[in-house]
Amino acid sequence: FYTLRELLFFLLIPSDNAAAMTIARGLAGDVRTFVGWMNALVASWGLTDTHFANPHGLDAKDGYSTAYDMTIIAIHALRNPTLADIVRRHEAIVAWRRLQSTNELLNTYSGTTGLKTGTTDRAGECLIASVERPSGAALLVLMGSSDRFTDARLMLDYYYANYAELRIDLTQTPQNRYLDEAHVWREFQLRQPNTLLISPWKLGTVSFYRRIDDISANPDPQKPIGALEVKLAGRLLTEVPLYVR
């Protein structure tokens, strides 16, 4: 007998389809119920272009998905610490078995952290690849390829050569406050950090301007009091709402 964690290693590293079936029967009692859980979960995420017909993803008449939906599913998977830890491993020894990942990018492409391969007659060679580098993170969903690892390298190389992440956030500093009409200093903040993709050679032209529109004495914390203007070479790129801290 194997533990659930061991079965996840078998499923995610060497892509063992039997492990998927064993997990389904072990957790749900039967495959049909487990597949129902899978479909209910993706439906709860708002994914309307995915329907699972089995636990392992092999070709089936009523099984289908899209690159977009698989991207959202991958994001949810990577938020699970156990799954994220397993899919980043090129190899592992589990229950006295040496497992080798089917994801060749893991030890050949810098920054690769996962995620999963798949191959069927109808879908061709498929790959979900996650990469993390100082210049930013990338998540690639590739379907219908005849040489997935070459295609993935070309697409990821293009991304990292032409795009860089610009993280937009505010810290608690004297710059991030304003004087309201009652002459009270108030701090402001972003609801959450934002990320923009821009050309790497344009990073040096980015500037920020804090604009306060509402200086009333009793601002509503749920409504923006202004915006952080992000400019590229002097031209407005985007505005991010500011809120009272």
NUFI-559657 format. One line per 3 residues: number of its first residue (from 1); for each residue y, z, x of C-alpha. Coordinates in Angstrom, 3 decimals. Last residue first. Layout:
N
NUM	Y,Z,X | ...
REM end
This chain:
245
245	53.086,5.286,-4.576 | 55.437,3.138,-6.631 | 54.036,-0.368,-6.947
242	54.629,-3.638,-5.090 | 53.314,-6.992,-6.311 | 52.205,-9.591,-3.703
239	54.236,-12.791,-3.401 | 52.977,-15.985,-1.789 | 53.751,-18.653,0.809
236	57.540,-18.669,0.679 | 58.945,-20.914,3.400 | 60.535,-19.443,6.525
233	57.852,-20.710,8.904 | 55.253,-19.153,6.602 | 56.620,-16.497,4.301
230	54.948,-13.566,2.582 | 57.155,-11.855,0.020 | 56.153,-8.297,-0.816
227	57.126,-7.776,-4.412 | 59.133,-5.535,-6.695 | 58.819,-2.529,-8.969
224	55.461,-3.659,-10.307 | 54.240,-1.856,-13.452 | 51.541,0.802,-13.691
221	53.567,3.427,-11.813 | 56.344,3.093,-14.454 | 59.624,3.769,-12.670
218	61.646,6.858,-13.600 | 64.961,6.719,-11.722 | 65.311,2.949,-12.076
215	65.440,0.880,-8.881 | 63.463,-2.091,-10.246 | 63.644,-5.386,-8.324
212	62.751,-4.268,-4.786 | 61.960,-7.073,-2.337 | 60.058,-6.355,0.892
209	60.177,-9.397,3.173 | 57.306,-10.435,5.440 | 57.105,-13.083,8.171
206	54.381,-15.462,9.366 | 55.317,-18.044,12.021 | 53.013,-16.656,14.728
203	49.968,-17.073,12.485 | 50.647,-20.811,12.239 | 48.301,-21.852,15.075
200	45.387,-20.150,13.317 | 45.854,-22.232,10.141 | 45.989,-20.008,7.083
197	43.553,-18.086,4.900 | 45.055,-15.200,2.960 | 43.734,-11.671,2.531
194	45.088,-8.915,0.311 | 44.961,-5.150,0.690 | 44.903,-3.136,-2.540
191	47.382,-1.861,-5.112 | 50.146,-2.537,-2.617 | 52.480,0.339,-1.865
188	55.871,1.901,-2.502 | 57.517,5.115,-1.386 | 60.454,6.557,-3.297
185	63.651,8.051,-1.883 | 65.808,9.604,-4.570 | 69.425,8.481,-4.953
182	69.230,8.585,-8.767 | 69.432,4.778,-8.811 | 66.365,4.563,-6.566
179	66.414,4.534,-2.756 | 63.546,2.559,-1.234 | 60.351,3.136,0.728
176	58.001,1.136,2.902 | 60.139,0.903,6.015 | 59.906,4.671,6.536
173	56.146,4.201,7.111 | 53.073,4.757,4.942 | 51.037,1.644,5.675
170	51.211,-1.695,3.898 | 48.582,-4.428,3.736 | 48.276,-8.196,4.021
167	45.406,-9.464,6.157 | 45.849,-13.010,7.446 | 42.418,-14.505,7.996
164	42.196,-17.573,10.205 | 41.368,-21.158,9.332 | 40.961,-24.479,11.138
161	38.604,-23.890,14.050 | 36.732,-21.068,12.314 | 36.107,-23.170,9.215
158	35.130,-26.304,11.130 | 32.668,-24.349,13.269 | 31.214,-22.826,10.096
155	30.680,-26.256,8.543 | 29.151,-27.787,11.673 | 26.953,-24.751,12.327
152	25.702,-24.761,8.736 | 24.845,-28.464,8.815 | 22.847,-28.018,12.023
149	21.082,-24.990,10.531 | 20.395,-26.667,7.202 | 18.836,-29.913,8.408
146	17.717,-31.812,5.278 | 20.236,-30.017,3.099 | 20.137,-29.658,-0.675
143	22.010,-26.373,-0.770 | 24.330,-24.506,1.596 | 26.138,-21.297,0.703
140	28.442,-20.116,3.490 | 30.090,-16.704,3.693 | 32.757,-16.277,6.334
137	34.489,-13.270,7.871 | 37.649,-13.233,9.941 | 39.277,-13.752,13.334
134	37.459,-10.739,14.811 | 34.163,-12.334,13.739 | 31.745,-11.743,10.869
131	29.328,-14.409,9.655 | 27.222,-14.587,6.499 | 24.848,-17.494,5.934
128	23.188,-18.448,2.644 | 20.801,-21.281,3.350 | 18.973,-23.970,1.422
125	16.663,-26.776,2.534 | 15.776,-29.008,-0.388 | 16.520,-27.799,-3.908
122	13.885,-29.828,-5.755 | 11.089,-29.710,-3.172 | 11.792,-26.082,-2.316
119	13.234,-24.255,0.693 | 15.038,-20.937,0.952 | 16.898,-19.081,3.680
116	18.661,-15.736,3.515 | 21.535,-13.684,5.020 | 22.576,-12.690,7.540
113	25.028,-11.081,9.978 | 25.941,-14.081,12.141 | 28.742,-13.246,14.591
110	27.969,-15.908,17.180 | 25.374,-18.485,16.149 | 22.005,-18.556,17.950
107	20.379,-15.170,17.351 | 20.865,-14.852,13.609 | 21.450,-18.556,13.032
104	17.708,-19.253,12.964 | 17.304,-17.575,9.566 | 13.524,-17.612,8.996
101	13.418,-14.123,10.451 | 10.411,-13.049,12.512 | 8.328,-10.065,11.412
98	5.968,-8.206,13.723 | 3.457,-6.268,11.626 | 2.434,-2.679,12.365
95	3.770,-1.536,8.977 | 7.137,-3.092,9.839 | 8.149,-4.438,13.236
92	11.425,-6.306,13.032 | 13.000,-9.618,13.951 | 16.326,-11.407,13.699
89	17.774,-8.503,11.762 | 21.018,-9.025,9.807 | 19.155,-9.372,6.496
86	17.693,-5.858,6.709 | 20.890,-3.875,7.255 | 22.798,-5.701,4.514
83	19.920,-5.076,2.091 | 19.889,-1.345,2.778 | 23.683,-1.006,2.762
80	24.075,-2.780,-0.618 | 27.485,-4.465,-0.566 | 25.833,-7.448,1.114
77	23.762,-8.069,-2.017 | 26.832,-8.097,-4.273 | 28.516,-10.678,-2.042
74	25.313,-12.733,-1.988 | 25.151,-12.794,-5.802 | 28.769,-13.972,-5.929
71	28.044,-16.743,-3.432 | 24.864,-17.682,-5.304 | 26.953,-18.190,-8.430
68	29.352,-20.490,-6.604 | 26.583,-22.502,-4.935 | 24.948,-23.053,-8.311
65	21.791,-21.805,-10.026 | 18.601,-23.017,-11.692 | 15.189,-21.977,-13.002
62	14.069,-23.425,-16.332 | 11.494,-25.929,-15.076 | 10.471,-23.900,-12.042
59	10.822,-24.528,-8.317 | 10.372,-21.424,-6.164 | 13.022,-18.743,-6.548
56	10.936,-15.682,-5.665 | 11.168,-13.429,-8.745 | 10.517,-16.128,-11.368
53	12.425,-18.171,-13.947 | 15.938,-17.108,-12.992 | 18.905,-18.587,-14.813
50	22.249,-19.161,-13.119 | 25.264,-21.081,-14.396 | 26.763,-18.335,-16.575
47	27.556,-15.744,-13.926 | 29.771,-13.080,-15.511 | 28.502,-10.236,-13.336
44	26.685,-8.731,-16.343 | 24.941,-12.106,-16.737 | 23.714,-11.791,-13.150
41	22.133,-8.440,-14.018 | 20.613,-9.540,-17.329 | 18.958,-12.501,-15.625
38	17.381,-10.303,-12.957 | 16.255,-7.722,-15.505 | 14.569,-10.448,-17.537
35	12.850,-11.620,-14.361 | 11.498,-8.082,-13.979 | 10.192,-8.023,-17.544
32	8.396,-11.333,-17.092 | 6.863,-10.292,-13.768 | 5.047,-7.229,-15.087
29	5.132,-3.469,-14.625 | 8.857,-3.499,-13.925 | 9.109,-1.903,-10.497
26	5.665,-2.572,-9.031 | 5.173,-5.914,-10.757 | 8.499,-7.276,-9.522
23	8.154,-5.811,-6.031 | 4.679,-7.330,-5.682 | 5.912,-10.738,-6.845
20	8.785,-10.714,-4.357 | 6.442,-9.577,-1.572 | 4.140,-12.516,-2.335
17	7.106,-14.821,-1.726 | 7.389,-13.668,1.900 | 10.727,-14.918,3.203
14	10.048,-13.916,6.859 | 13.028,-11.490,6.959 | 14.063,-10.899,3.351
11	10.812,-10.502,1.434 | 8.729,-8.795,4.108 | 11.601,-6.397,4.889
8	12.069,-5.754,1.168 | 8.347,-4.978,0.914 | 8.711,-2.359,3.640
5	11.599,-0.734,1.769 | 9.598,-0.715,-1.471 | 6.768,1.081,0.312
2	3.546,-0.738,1.127 | 0.000,0.000,0.000
REM end
